[in-house]
Amino acid sequence: MRMIISILLATLILLLPSCFYSDSDIFEVEPVPGDPPVISISTNLDTLVNPPVNDSLQVIYNVEIEGGDLYYVAAEISDIQIFESDSIHGSFWISHSMSAVTGVDTLYMDFYYSSNSNSLADVTGFEARIRNLKIAVDFNLGVVN
């Protein structure tokens, strides 16, 4: 029994220096960036010219990213955020009350996704690339079908 305890203590003593950390040591790492992600965005409004928002309009989007991750999607009209999500597939509604003027206004959709720079910020999810999508929509205020 004493022999086992002696061997165990000897092993622990030999491994003891590997358990210490010194903040004066420098541990440099060269990030190896990957290729920038290839992003493809499609919506149900892609083939429409100035889709009308008589009462409401549903916007359905789909994001495909090769070699990266989607962090966040945000949509706004007239500098007012109307939608946010972290999903690559989703939908939201635009109502006629979201624009103060009759006529064409712009729906802005911003897609934030990984940069693949392999920096510390990228690895922790705080370094993003942005793809902007602008869609003209026609707010027919007062006209409800």
C-alpha positions in Angstrom: 0.0 0.0 0.0 2.9 2.4 0.8 4.4 1.6 -2.5 1.3 2.7 -4.4 1.1 5.9 -2.4 4.8 6.6 -3.0 4.3 6.1 -6.8 1.2 8.3 -6.8 3.0 11.1 -4.9 6.0 10.8 -7.2 3.7 11.1 -10.2 1.9 14.1 -8.8 5.2 15.9 -8.0 6.5 15.3 -11.5 3.3 16.7 -13.0 3.1 19.6 -10.6 4.9 22.2 -12.7 2.6 21.6 -15.6 -0.3 22.9 -13.5 1.1 26.4 -13.1 0.3 29.4 -15.3 2.3 32.5 -15.5 0.8 35.6 -17.1 4.3 36.8 -18.0 4.5 34.1 -20.6 3.6 35.1 -24.2 1.4 32.7 -26.2 1.2 34.0 -29.7 -1.1 32.5 -32.2 -1.3 33.3 -35.9 -4.9 33.2 -37.1 -5.3 31.3 -40.3 -8.2 32.9 -42.1 -10.6 30.8 -44.2 -12.2 31.8 -47.4 -15.0 34.5 -47.0 -18.4 32.8 -46.8 -20.5 32.7 -49.9 -24.0 34.1 -49.1 -27.2 33.7 -51.1 -30.4 35.5 -50.0 -33.8 35.1 -51.5 -37.2 36.5 -50.7 -40.7 36.1 -51.9 -40.5 39.7 -53.2 -37.5 39.1 -55.6 -39.6 38.9 -58.7 -42.1 41.7 -57.8 -41.7 45.3 -58.8 -42.8 47.6 -55.9 -45.0 45.1 -54.2 -48.1 46.8 -52.8 -48.8 47.1 -49.1 -52.5 47.7 -49.1 -53.3 46.3 -45.7 -50.3 44.1 -45.0 -47.5 42.2 -46.9 -45.7 39.1 -45.8 -41.9 39.0 -46.4 -40.4 35.5 -46.5 -36.7 35.2 -46.6 -34.2 32.4 -46.9 -30.4 32.7 -46.4 -27.8 30.1 -47.5 -24.3 30.6 -46.3 -21.4 28.3 -47.5 -18.5 28.3 -45.1 -20.0 30.5 -42.5 -22.7 31.2 -40.0 -25.6 33.7 -39.9 -25.5 35.9 -36.7 -28.4 38.2 -37.2 -31.1 39.6 -39.5 -32.6 43.0 -39.1 -35.3 44.8 -41.2 -36.3 48.4 -41.1 -38.6 50.9 -42.9 -38.3 54.7 -42.4 -35.4 54.2 -39.9 -37.7 52.1 -37.6 -36.7 48.5 -37.0 -39.6 46.2 -37.7 -38.0 42.8 -37.5 -35.0 41.0 -36.0 -34.0 37.3 -35.9 -31.1 35.0 -35.8 -32.7 32.4 -38.1 -31.7 31.7 -41.7 -35.3 31.1 -42.7 -38.1 33.3 -41.5 -40.9 35.7 -42.3 -42.5 38.9 -41.0 -45.3 41.2 -41.9 -45.3 44.8 -43.1 -48.4 46.7 -42.3 -49.6 49.9 -44.0 -49.1 51.8 -40.8 -45.3 51.4 -40.9 -44.9 54.2 -43.4 -46.1 57.8 -42.8 -46.3 58.6 -46.5 -48.3 57.2 -49.4 -46.2 55.8 -52.2 -42.9 54.0 -52.5 -40.7 53.5 -49.5 -37.7 51.2 -49.0 -37.5 48.0 -46.9 -33.9 47.5 -45.7 -32.8 44.1 -44.6 -29.3 43.7 -43.1 -27.8 40.2 -42.8 -24.8 39.9 -40.4 -22.7 36.7 -40.9 -19.3 35.4 -39.9 -16.3 36.9 -41.6 -14.1 33.7 -41.4 -11.1 35.8 -40.6 -10.4 33.3 -37.7 -9.5 36.2 -35.4 -10.5 36.1 -31.8 -13.4 38.4 -32.5 -14.6 36.1 -35.3 -14.2 33.0 -33.2 -16.3 34.5 -30.4 -19.0 35.8 -32.9 -18.2 39.5 -32.7 -16.7 40.1 -36.1 -19.3 40.1 -38.9 -19.7 40.9 -42.5 -22.9 42.6 -43.7 -25.0 42.0 -46.8 -27.6 44.7 -47.3 -30.8 44.1 -49.2 -33.1 47.0 -50.4 -36.6 46.4 -51.6 -38.9 49.1 -52.8 -42.5 48.6 -51.5 -45.6 50.7 -52.4 -47.6 51.9 -49.4 -51.1 52.5 -50.7 -52.3 54.2 -47.6 -56.1 54.5 -47.3 -56.6 51.9 -50.1 -57.6 48.5 -48.7 -58.6 45.7 -51.0 
